[in-house]
């Protein structure tokens, strides 16, 4: 019975009010969950370094800068590169999810013009659009809207939504991006004209490892983490992600971010920066790959193996 100062509480019929409380000890489950998360994070981190090295090496060979290859060999090389790319994306998604949930991912916030972010996202994801025979197009774009955010993380959030839109658009389809004010926020919209999200998956679409088609025969791959990561990134920007969908008509995802109101426009970021780059990397294979890739791109590089060596080299030169 519910008591207070010796008084028994009763309902409208005069019956004593009862409270049932069931207590579960979740200590063991919490310990197991923590151990599982640490194991996944450790394995993913240890896999990422050799996989990045493999993917980078295959990419250099594919580029033809090292030498021409026979068509049959190039075909096998493409298979190896594409599958290594899938593995790297999976591992990066798992590590990003772990970092964001644990509050260990740094966000470097700075003012930015959102229209330039969209233009950069369209250019960065053009290869993915070409692969699916889809076109990204920016329409109804307010050029003056600004936000305070991490450019790389917002690019990642956009890439997750744009890649989904491309995957679920038909061949020859168009994915439309728009930018405007909405309820005091800056709203980025990404619309596709695909089949729409089935009713059964709408309530869980932002959950981890959720996909509208999760069967082993699905045509579109992915980790099922992209939208979860996008939502977490938006929340770290004090924003939100939502969507509208209609079967047979398509889906529109929205990223809402707080608007930054300033008197002057922020400057556009430089694409390439200075021509001399100091690499600090303790993995020899990764350092060698970075040196080769940056040299091919026209940069001059020097490499430090430790942070102390990097500080010494910075003190001695620009």
C-alpha positions as CSV (number, residue, x, y, z in Angstrom):
1,X,0.0,0.0,0.0
2,X,1.1,3.6,-0.6
3,X,1.6,5.3,2.7
4,X,2.6,8.8,3.8
5,X,2.7,9.7,7.5
6,X,0.6,6.6,8.3
7,X,-2.1,7.4,5.7
8,X,-3.3,4.8,3.2
9,X,-4.1,6.3,-0.2
10,X,-7.3,5.0,-1.9
11,X,-8.7,5.4,-5.4
12,X,-12.2,6.8,-6.3
13,X,-13.8,3.4,-5.4
14,X,-12.2,3.4,-2.0
15,X,-9.7,0.6,-2.8
16,X,-6.1,1.0,-1.5
17,X,-3.7,2.2,-4.2
18,X,-1.0,-0.3,-4.8
19,X,2.4,0.1,-6.4
20,X,4.3,-2.8,-8.0
21,X,8.1,-2.4,-8.4
22,X,10.3,-4.9,-10.1
23,X,14.1,-4.4,-9.8
24,X,16.6,-6.0,-12.2
25,X,20.3,-6.0,-11.5
26,X,21.8,-4.9,-14.8
27,X,25.4,-4.8,-13.5
28,X,26.5,-8.0,-15.4
29,X,24.8,-6.8,-18.6
30,X,26.4,-3.4,-18.4
31,X,29.8,-5.0,-17.9
32,X,29.2,-7.3,-20.9
33,X,28.0,-4.4,-23.1
34,X,31.1,-2.4,-22.2
35,X,33.4,-5.4,-22.9
36,X,31.6,-5.9,-26.3
37,X,32.0,-2.3,-27.2
38,X,35.6,-2.2,-26.3
39,X,36.3,-5.4,-28.2
40,X,34.6,-4.0,-31.4
41,X,36.4,-0.7,-31.1
42,X,39.8,-2.3,-30.6
43,X,39.4,-4.8,-33.4
44,X,38.1,-2.1,-35.8
45,X,41.0,0.2,-34.9
46,X,43.5,-2.5,-35.5
47,X,41.9,-3.5,-38.8
48,X,41.8,0.1,-40.1
49,X,45.5,0.7,-40.4
50,X,46.4,-2.3,-42.6
51,X,43.2,-1.9,-44.6
52,X,43.9,1.8,-45.3
53,X,47.4,0.8,-46.4
54,X,46.0,-1.9,-48.7
55,X,43.3,0.4,-50.2
56,X,45.9,3.2,-50.7
57,X,48.3,0.9,-52.4
58,X,45.6,-0.5,-54.7
59,X,44.5,3.1,-55.5
60,X,48.0,4.1,-56.5
61,X,48.3,1.1,-58.8
62,X,44.8,1.8,-60.3
63,X,45.7,5.4,-61.1
64,X,48.3,4.2,-63.6
65,X,51.0,6.4,-62.1
66,X,53.2,3.4,-61.3
67,X,52.7,1.8,-64.7
68,X,50.2,0.5,-67.1
69,X,48.4,-2.8,-66.4
70,X,46.8,-5.4,-68.6
71,X,43.0,-5.2,-68.8
72,X,42.5,-8.6,-67.1
73,X,44.7,-7.6,-64.2
74,X,43.0,-4.2,-63.9
75,X,39.6,-6.0,-63.7
76,X,40.8,-8.1,-60.7
77,X,42.4,-5.0,-59.2
78,X,39.1,-3.1,-59.3
79,X,37.4,-6.0,-57.5
80,X,40.0,-5.9,-54.7
81,X,39.9,-2.1,-54.5
82,X,36.1,-1.9,-54.3
83,X,35.9,-4.6,-51.6
84,X,38.7,-3.0,-49.5
85,X,36.8,0.3,-49.8
86,X,33.6,-1.4,-48.4
87,X,35.6,-2.7,-45.5
88,X,37.2,0.6,-44.7
89,X,33.8,2.3,-44.8
90,X,32.3,-0.3,-42.4
91,X,35.2,0.1,-39.9
92,X,35.1,3.9,-40.1
93,X,31.3,3.9,-39.4
94,X,31.7,1.6,-36.4
95,X,34.6,3.7,-35.0
96,X,32.7,7.0,-35.6
97,X,29.6,5.7,-33.9
98,X,31.6,4.6,-30.9
99,X,33.5,7.9,-30.6
100,X,30.4,10.1,-30.9
101,X,28.4,8.1,-28.4
102,X,31.3,8.1,-26.0
103,X,31.8,11.9,-26.5
104,X,35.3,11.4,-27.7
105,X,35.0,12.8,-31.2
106,X,36.3,16.3,-31.5
107,X,34.1,18.9,-33.4
108,X,36.0,21.9,-34.8
109,X,33.3,24.5,-35.0
110,X,33.7,27.6,-37.2
111,X,31.4,29.9,-39.2
112,X,30.6,28.8,-42.7
113,X,28.4,29.6,-45.6
114,X,26.1,26.6,-46.1
115,X,25.7,27.1,-49.8
116,X,29.4,26.5,-50.3
117,X,29.1,23.3,-48.2
118,X,26.4,22.0,-50.5
119,X,28.4,22.8,-53.6
120,X,31.4,21.0,-52.1
121,X,29.2,18.0,-51.1
122,X,27.8,17.7,-54.7
123,X,31.3,17.7,-56.1
124,X,32.7,15.3,-53.5
125,X,29.9,12.8,-54.1
126,X,29.8,13.1,-57.9
127,X,31.6,9.8,-58.3
128,X,29.0,8.0,-56.2
129,X,26.3,9.6,-58.3
130,X,27.9,8.5,-61.6
131,X,28.2,5.0,-60.2
132,X,24.4,4.8,-59.7
133,X,23.6,6.9,-62.9
134,X,22.1,9.6,-60.8
135,X,22.5,13.4,-60.9
136,X,22.8,15.7,-57.8
137,X,21.4,19.1,-58.4
138,X,21.1,22.1,-56.0
139,X,17.8,24.0,-56.3
140,X,16.2,26.9,-54.3
141,X,19.5,27.7,-52.5
142,X,19.7,30.7,-50.2
143,X,23.3,31.9,-50.7
144,X,23.5,34.0,-47.5
145,X,22.7,31.4,-44.8
146,X,25.4,30.6,-42.3
147,X,25.9,28.2,-39.5
148,X,28.6,27.5,-36.9
149,X,29.7,23.9,-37.5
150,X,32.4,21.4,-38.2
151,X,32.7,21.3,-42.0
152,X,34.1,17.8,-42.2
153,X,31.4,16.3,-40.0
154,X,28.6,18.1,-41.8
155,X,30.1,16.8,-45.1
156,X,30.0,13.3,-43.6
157,X,26.4,13.8,-42.6
158,X,25.5,15.0,-46.1
159,X,27.4,12.2,-47.8
160,X,25.4,9.6,-45.7
161,X,22.1,11.1,-46.8
162,X,23.1,11.7,-50.4
163,X,24.5,8.2,-50.9
164,X,21.2,6.8,-49.6
165,X,19.3,9.0,-52.0
166,X,21.5,7.9,-54.9
167,X,21.2,4.2,-54.0
168,X,17.4,4.2,-53.9
169,X,16.9,6.4,-57.0
170,X,16.3,4.7,-60.3
171,X,18.8,4.9,-63.1
172,X,18.8,8.3,-64.8
173,X,17.2,9.8,-61.6
174,X,17.9,13.2,-60.0
175,X,18.5,14.0,-56.4
176,X,17.6,17.5,-55.4
177,X,19.3,19.5,-52.7
178,X,17.8,22.7,-51.3
179,X,18.6,25.3,-48.7
180,X,16.3,27.8,-46.9
181,X,15.2,29.0,-43.5
182,X,12.6,26.9,-41.6
183,X,11.2,27.7,-38.2
184,X,14.2,29.8,-37.2
185,X,16.7,27.1,-38.4
186,X,18.8,26.6,-41.5
187,X,17.2,23.6,-43.3
188,X,19.1,21.5,-45.8
189,X,16.9,19.2,-47.8
190,X,17.9,16.1,-49.9
191,X,15.1,14.7,-52.0
192,X,15.0,11.6,-54.1
193,X,12.2,10.2,-56.3
194,X,12.7,6.6,-55.4
195,X,10.2,4.1,-53.9
196,X,10.0,5.7,-50.5
197,X,10.6,4.2,-47.0
198,X,8.3,1.3,-46.1
199,X,5.9,1.9,-43.2
200,X,7.5,-0.8,-41.1
201,X,10.9,0.9,-41.0
202,X,10.0,4.5,-40.5
203,X,10.0,4.4,-36.7
204,X,13.4,2.8,-36.5
205,X,15.2,4.3,-39.6
206,X,17.7,6.2,-37.3
207,X,18.5,3.2,-35.2
208,X,21.9,1.5,-35.5
209,X,22.2,-1.2,-38.2
210,X,18.8,-0.5,-39.5
211,X,18.1,-0.8,-43.2
212,X,14.8,-0.9,-45.1
213,X,16.0,-4.0,-46.9
214,X,18.1,-6.0,-44.5
215,X,18.0,-9.3,-46.3
216,X,21.1,-11.1,-47.6
217,X,19.8,-10.5,-51.2
218,X,19.4,-6.8,-51.0
219,X,20.7,-4.8,-54.0
220,X,22.0,-1.8,-52.1
221,X,24.8,-2.4,-49.6
222,X,25.8,-0.4,-46.5
223,X,26.4,-0.7,-42.8
224,X,23.1,0.6,-41.5
225,X,25.0,3.1,-39.5
226,X,24.9,6.1,-41.8
227,X,21.6,7.7,-40.6
228,X,22.5,7.0,-37.0
229,X,25.8,8.9,-37.4
230,X,24.1,11.7,-39.3
231,X,21.6,12.2,-36.5
232,X,24.3,12.2,-33.8
233,X,26.3,14.8,-35.9
234,X,23.3,17.0,-36.2
235,X,22.6,16.8,-32.5
236,X,26.2,17.8,-31.7
237,X,25.4,20.9,-33.7
238,X,22.3,21.5,-31.7
239,X,20.3,20.5,-34.7
240,X,18.1,17.6,-35.8
241,X,17.4,15.3,-38.7
242,X,13.9,14.3,-39.9
243,X,12.3,13.0,-43.1
244,X,9.1,12.9,-45.2
245,X,8.4,9.9,-47.4
246,X,5.6,8.5,-49.6
247,X,5.6,5.1,-51.2
248,X,6.2,5.4,-54.9
249,X,6.9,9.1,-54.7
250,X,10.3,9.3,-52.9
251,X,11.8,10.6,-49.7
252,X,13.1,13.9,-48.5
253,X,15.6,14.1,-45.6
254,X,16.1,17.3,-43.7
255,X,19.1,18.5,-41.6
256,X,18.1,21.5,-39.5
257,X,20.9,23.6,-38.0
258,X,20.8,26.8,-35.9
259,X,21.4,29.8,-38.1
260,X,24.5,31.9,-37.4
261,X,23.6,35.6,-37.8
262,X,26.7,37.8,-38.3
263,X,27.2,41.2,-39.8
264,X,29.8,40.1,-42.4
265,X,30.2,37.1,-44.6
266,X,32.8,34.5,-43.7
267,X,35.7,33.9,-46.1
268,X,35.6,30.9,-48.3
269,X,38.1,28.1,-47.3
270,X,41.1,27.5,-49.5
271,X,41.1,24.2,-51.2
272,X,44.7,23.4,-51.4
273,X,46.6,25.5,-48.8
274,X,50.4,25.7,-48.7
275,X,52.6,23.4,-50.8
276,X,54.8,22.0,-48.0
277,X,53.3,19.4,-45.7
278,X,54.7,17.7,-42.6
279,X,53.5,14.2,-42.1
280,X,53.5,12.8,-38.6
281,X,52.8,9.0,-38.8
282,X,54.3,6.1,-36.9
283,X,53.1,3.4,-39.3
284,X,55.7,3.1,-42.0
285,X,53.4,1.8,-44.7
286,X,50.8,4.6,-44.1
287,X,53.6,7.2,-44.1
288,X,55.0,5.9,-47.4
289,X,51.6,6.0,-49.0
290,X,50.9,9.5,-47.8
291,X,54.3,10.7,-49.2
292,X,53.6,9.1,-52.6
293,X,50.0,10.4,-52.8
294,X,50.9,14.0,-51.8
295,X,54.0,14.0,-54.1
296,X,51.7,13.0,-57.0
297,X,49.4,15.8,-56.1
298,X,52.3,18.3,-56.3
299,X,53.2,18.8,-52.6
300,X,56.6,18.7,-51.0
301,X,56.6,16.5,-47.9
302,X,58.7,15.6,-44.9
303,X,57.8,12.9,-42.5
304,X,58.2,12.6,-38.7
305,X,57.7,9.3,-36.9
306,X,57.0,10.7,-33.4
307,X,55.3,13.9,-32.0
308,X,58.7,14.9,-30.5
309,X,60.4,14.7,-33.9
310,X,57.5,16.6,-35.5
311,X,57.9,19.4,-33.0
312,X,61.7,19.5,-33.7
313,X,61.1,19.7,-37.4
314,X,58.5,22.5,-37.1
315,X,61.0,24.5,-34.9
316,X,63.6,24.2,-37.7
317,X,61.4,25.0,-40.7
318,X,58.0,26.1,-42.0
